[in-house]
């Protein structure tokens, strides 16, 4: 059974439909890219997977999002534990208003870890996994807000990894970064797959081609086509996918 | 056409500078008058002795009772307002009840309360005290000042807290935070410098307010010893001294007023310095 399995998911905001009848299995341990033109529901789909969508006013969900076989849309689900399993990288990096060290230690701390040595170890490991350790190891107590945007995004990756998630959700994680930082983040994501199931929303077709093993193409709230990246990019079955992948629609 | 735009630029900037000059000039003017009138009669012993022979008649003694009284009232009222404002502001966040009808009504209520003259709070506090059988006392004054300061502080904090980007909170929710953890560890920390400003605005208003403490705190010749006893305050001292028939006592009003100003200034500087330590973590 796959980690994430979506069944007949419908989402609407104040009565306006944003996602219609999405049904798809996200393959484990691979990078799945969600592509499609702006406003097609990519981010909505991503945020449905960790229920951050709950924070939006007037949102209504129906259908099922099964994570490890359990429907996370069930009101009885412990969202705190759920979100812990689903690391998030947002479009613009938002470090928390605290030091670099505290940013990474934040997650483990709220989940009850107090042991200083364990925290130190987690912080070092996660910063290394996000390839930031070398740049910040001498100023762990410095404010995270003082880092460059590219460093901040890698810090956000380290913060997400620190709670030991199973899935990484990334919402256009490189769109605010300079090309070099973007490359670093992409490289890390490629290295992290296998250990994590990665779901990435991207506007950049070339990025999807570089990273993705599996692709979902969405259009106006519908899942038009999905399949292994090689198939979708070289032999799109659907007219709209062909137009989008061919660069006719953006 | 180009020339008109350049002219526009100059005129508008001149108007802005003029407006700022009026503010800065008022402060300089007020301070100058107080110093010119107050300095000649200022004696160090005035600051370390309690008043003798009544504040409006006494030409001897000092204003230590009013200084300490004002500090107790101002700090007490500010503390009271902080204790109420923080939960109110947290509730007004969209994470809790900010978007509900109750939340919106609370915000409206704060706006309206802001406009109420402080003498009304004084009278209101006085009625409650009569009902409870408490006489004019430090406690009564603190309660009245808490009410005076609350709307200023809470609305100031609310405006700052509403500026916290939703994405910043999402970043915290995404690792599994509860609403309380997001509020305390992210929103409050992010807002700290703005919160300090709101507290200072409220403190300045509170410690300088005479009308609300007139009935509720009363006046006393002695140093504050118990929260149940009346206390003196600088604004009331200024008022009484200025009404005195003796020119010497009238002059002492300027010393009291200057002292009040210096207290507000010192507290502002100290709070700003301590807030700067935390402001370095604020995410932009």
Interface residues (C-beta under 8 A of the other chain):
Chain A: X50 X52 X55 X57 X79 X80 X81 X82 X83 X84 X86 X87 X88 X90 X91 X92 X94 X95 X96 X97 X98 X99 X106 X107 X110 X111 X143 X144 X145 X146 X156 X159 X160 X162 X163
Chain B: X94 X95 X99 X165 X166 X167 X168 X169 X170 X171 X172 X173 X174 X175 X176 X177 X178 X181 X185 X186 X189 X190 X280 X281 X282 X283 X284
